Amino acid sequence: YQRRVHGLKLPNATQDHIKSQLLVTVAQSRPDVRTKRCDVVVGVAAVIYNTMRGGWDELLPFLFQCASDSSNQGLRAQTYYTFGLLYQDCPSVLHPHITSVVKLFSSALGDAAEVRITALKAFTCILQHSERQQLPTLVPLCPLILGVVEGCIAAKNAGEIEDLLKALVEMADSNAAFFETNLSHVLCVD
């Protein structure tokens, strides 16, 4: 594909270099700017996948690697944030990888607090934008999600509790069936 930028045609090699450098900057960026860089990556991905009908072969392997292999807790958290935005802006890119995404999120929901909370919030987007037939694949995450909320309640972290309860409400609003098999557990949260 050729993309015109201000009247210029960018050669494929230049486009590939720009995409590659975007990923490098996310991995190497300071925590205070990483979120904005992730936003840019998702914005570019949305243009590539939704408008130009192109591809970005390095994007998903990069995200899967950062989520599973990074020793950097902040980078892992931002990777889950990015997964959530991708599901929101271009869900069809991730639909074929739902099983792998669920495995990653299963690990994230048992990770450090920052990663758990970010993953739970990102999962809200995944649940809202997943296809109906993917629900059975997603349901095993429900007890883990509820465990994250219970952990925040036990830690008496008021700000996090409020955010996570809002996320649960969004999940229930978009797909109440997600909680069906765990309804008794939901009702027992003190």
C-alpha positions as CSV (number, residue, x, y, z in Angstrom):
1,Y,0.0,0.0,0.0
2,Q,1.1,3.6,-0.5
3,R,0.2,6.2,2.0
4,R,0.3,9.9,1.0
5,V,1.6,12.2,3.7
6,H,1.2,15.8,2.8
7,G,1.3,14.9,-0.9
8,L,4.4,12.6,-0.6
9,K,4.4,8.9,-1.3
10,L,6.3,7.1,1.3
11,P,8.2,4.0,0.0
12,N,7.3,0.7,1.7
13,A,10.8,0.6,3.3
14,T,10.3,4.0,4.9
15,Q,6.8,3.0,6.2
16,D,8.3,-0.2,7.6
17,H,11.2,1.7,9.3
18,I,8.7,4.2,10.9
19,K,6.6,1.4,12.3
20,S,9.7,-0.4,13.6
21,Q,11.0,2.7,15.3
22,L,7.6,3.4,16.9
23,L,7.8,0.0,18.6
24,V,11.4,0.6,19.7
25,T,10.5,3.9,21.2
26,V,7.7,2.3,23.3
27,A,10.1,-0.3,24.6
28,Q,12.8,2.2,25.4
29,S,10.7,5.1,26.6
30,R,10.5,6.6,30.1
31,P,7.3,5.6,32.0
32,D,6.0,9.2,32.0
33,V,5.8,9.2,28.1
34,R,5.2,5.5,27.4
35,T,1.4,5.8,27.6
36,K,1.4,8.6,24.9
37,R,3.7,6.5,22.7
38,C,1.3,3.5,23.1
39,D,-1.5,5.8,22.1
40,V,0.4,6.7,18.9
41,V,1.1,3.1,18.1
42,V,-2.5,2.2,18.4
43,G,-3.5,5.3,16.3
44,V,-1.1,4.2,13.6
45,A,-2.3,0.6,13.8
46,A,-5.9,1.8,13.5
47,V,-5.1,3.8,10.3
48,I,-3.1,0.8,8.9
49,Y,-5.7,-1.8,9.6
50,N,-9.0,0.1,9.3
51,T,-8.3,2.7,6.6
52,M,-5.5,1.4,4.5
53,R,-6.3,-2.3,4.9
54,G,-2.6,-2.9,5.3
55,G,-0.8,-4.9,7.9
56,W,1.9,-4.4,10.6
57,D,3.5,-7.8,10.9
58,E,5.8,-6.8,13.9
59,L,3.0,-5.3,16.1
60,L,1.4,-8.3,17.7
61,P,4.7,-10.3,18.2
62,F,6.1,-7.2,19.8
63,L,3.1,-6.9,22.2
64,F,3.1,-10.6,23.0
65,Q,6.8,-10.4,23.8
66,C,6.5,-7.3,26.0
67,A,3.6,-8.8,27.9
68,S,5.2,-12.1,28.6
69,D,9.0,-11.6,28.6
70,S,9.6,-8.1,29.9
71,S,11.2,-7.7,33.3
72,N,9.9,-4.1,33.2
73,Q,6.6,-4.0,35.2
74,G,5.7,-0.6,33.7
75,L,6.2,-1.9,30.2
76,R,4.1,-5.0,30.9
77,A,1.3,-2.8,32.2
78,Q,1.4,-0.5,29.2
79,T,1.3,-3.5,26.9
80,Y,-2.0,-4.5,28.4
81,Y,-3.2,-1.0,28.1
82,T,-2.3,-1.2,24.4
83,F,-4.1,-4.5,23.9
84,G,-7.2,-2.8,25.4
85,L,-7.0,0.1,23.0
86,L,-6.3,-2.2,20.0
87,Y,-9.5,-4.1,20.8
88,Q,-11.4,-0.9,21.0
89,D,-10.0,0.6,17.7
90,C,-9.4,-2.4,15.5
91,P,-10.8,-5.6,17.2
92,S,-10.7,-7.7,14.0
93,V,-6.9,-7.7,14.2
94,L,-6.9,-9.5,17.6
95,H,-10.0,-11.7,17.2
96,P,-8.0,-14.5,15.6
97,H,-5.6,-14.5,18.5
98,I,-8.2,-14.6,21.3
99,T,-6.8,-17.8,22.9
100,S,-3.3,-16.3,23.1
101,V,-4.7,-13.0,24.4
102,V,-6.6,-14.9,27.2
103,K,-3.4,-16.7,28.2
104,L,-1.6,-13.4,28.5
105,F,-4.3,-11.8,30.5
106,S,-4.5,-14.8,32.7
107,S,-0.9,-14.3,33.6
108,A,-1.3,-10.5,34.0
109,L,-4.2,-10.9,36.4
110,G,-1.7,-12.6,38.8
111,D,1.1,-10.2,38.2
112,A,2.2,-7.1,40.2
113,A,-0.6,-4.7,41.3
114,E,0.1,-2.2,38.5
115,V,-0.1,-4.9,35.8
116,R,-3.2,-6.6,37.3
117,I,-5.2,-3.4,37.5
118,T,-4.2,-2.2,34.1
119,A,-5.0,-5.6,32.6
120,L,-8.4,-5.7,34.3
121,K,-9.2,-2.2,32.9
122,A,-8.0,-3.3,29.4
123,F,-10.0,-6.4,29.6
124,T,-13.1,-4.2,29.7
125,C,-12.4,-3.2,26.1
126,I,-11.8,-6.8,25.1
127,L,-15.1,-7.9,26.5
128,Q,-17.0,-5.0,25.0
129,H,-15.5,-5.6,21.5
130,S,-15.2,-9.4,21.4
131,E,-17.4,-11.5,19.2
132,R,-20.3,-13.4,20.9
133,Q,-18.8,-16.8,20.0
134,Q,-15.6,-15.8,21.9
135,L,-17.4,-15.5,25.2
136,P,-16.7,-19.1,26.3
137,T,-13.0,-18.4,25.8
138,L,-13.1,-15.3,27.9
139,V,-15.2,-16.7,30.8
140,P,-12.3,-18.5,32.6
141,L,-10.8,-15.0,33.3
142,C,-13.9,-14.0,35.4
143,P,-12.7,-15.5,38.7
144,L,-9.3,-13.9,38.2
145,I,-10.8,-10.6,37.5
146,L,-13.0,-10.8,40.6
147,G,-9.9,-11.8,42.6
148,V,-8.1,-8.6,41.5
149,V,-11.1,-6.6,42.8
150,E,-11.2,-8.5,46.0
151,G,-7.5,-7.9,46.5
152,C,-8.0,-4.2,46.1
153,I,-10.9,-4.3,48.6
154,A,-8.8,-6.2,51.1
155,A,-6.0,-3.7,50.7
156,K,-8.5,-0.8,51.2
157,N,-7.2,1.0,48.2
158,A,-10.2,3.3,47.7
159,G,-9.1,4.9,44.4
160,E,-8.3,1.6,42.7
161,I,-11.5,0.0,44.1
162,E,-13.6,2.7,42.5
163,D,-11.9,2.3,39.1
164,L,-12.2,-1.5,39.2
165,L,-15.8,-1.4,40.2
166,K,-16.5,1.0,37.3
167,A,-14.8,-1.5,35.0
168,L,-16.9,-4.4,36.4
169,V,-20.1,-2.3,35.7
170,E,-18.9,-1.6,32.2
171,M,-18.3,-5.3,31.7
172,A,-21.7,-6.3,33.0
173,D,-23.4,-3.6,30.9
174,S,-21.7,-4.8,27.7
175,N,-21.9,-8.5,28.3
176,A,-23.7,-9.7,31.5
177,A,-23.4,-13.3,30.3
178,F,-19.7,-13.1,31.2
179,F,-20.6,-13.2,34.9
180,E,-23.3,-15.9,34.7
181,T,-21.2,-18.9,35.9
182,N,-19.7,-16.8,38.6
183,L,-22.7,-14.9,39.8
184,S,-22.7,-16.3,43.3
185,H,-19.1,-15.2,43.7
186,V,-20.0,-11.7,42.4
187,L,-22.8,-11.4,45.0
188,C,-20.4,-12.4,47.9
189,V,-18.0,-9.5,47.4
190,D,-18.0,-7.6,50.7
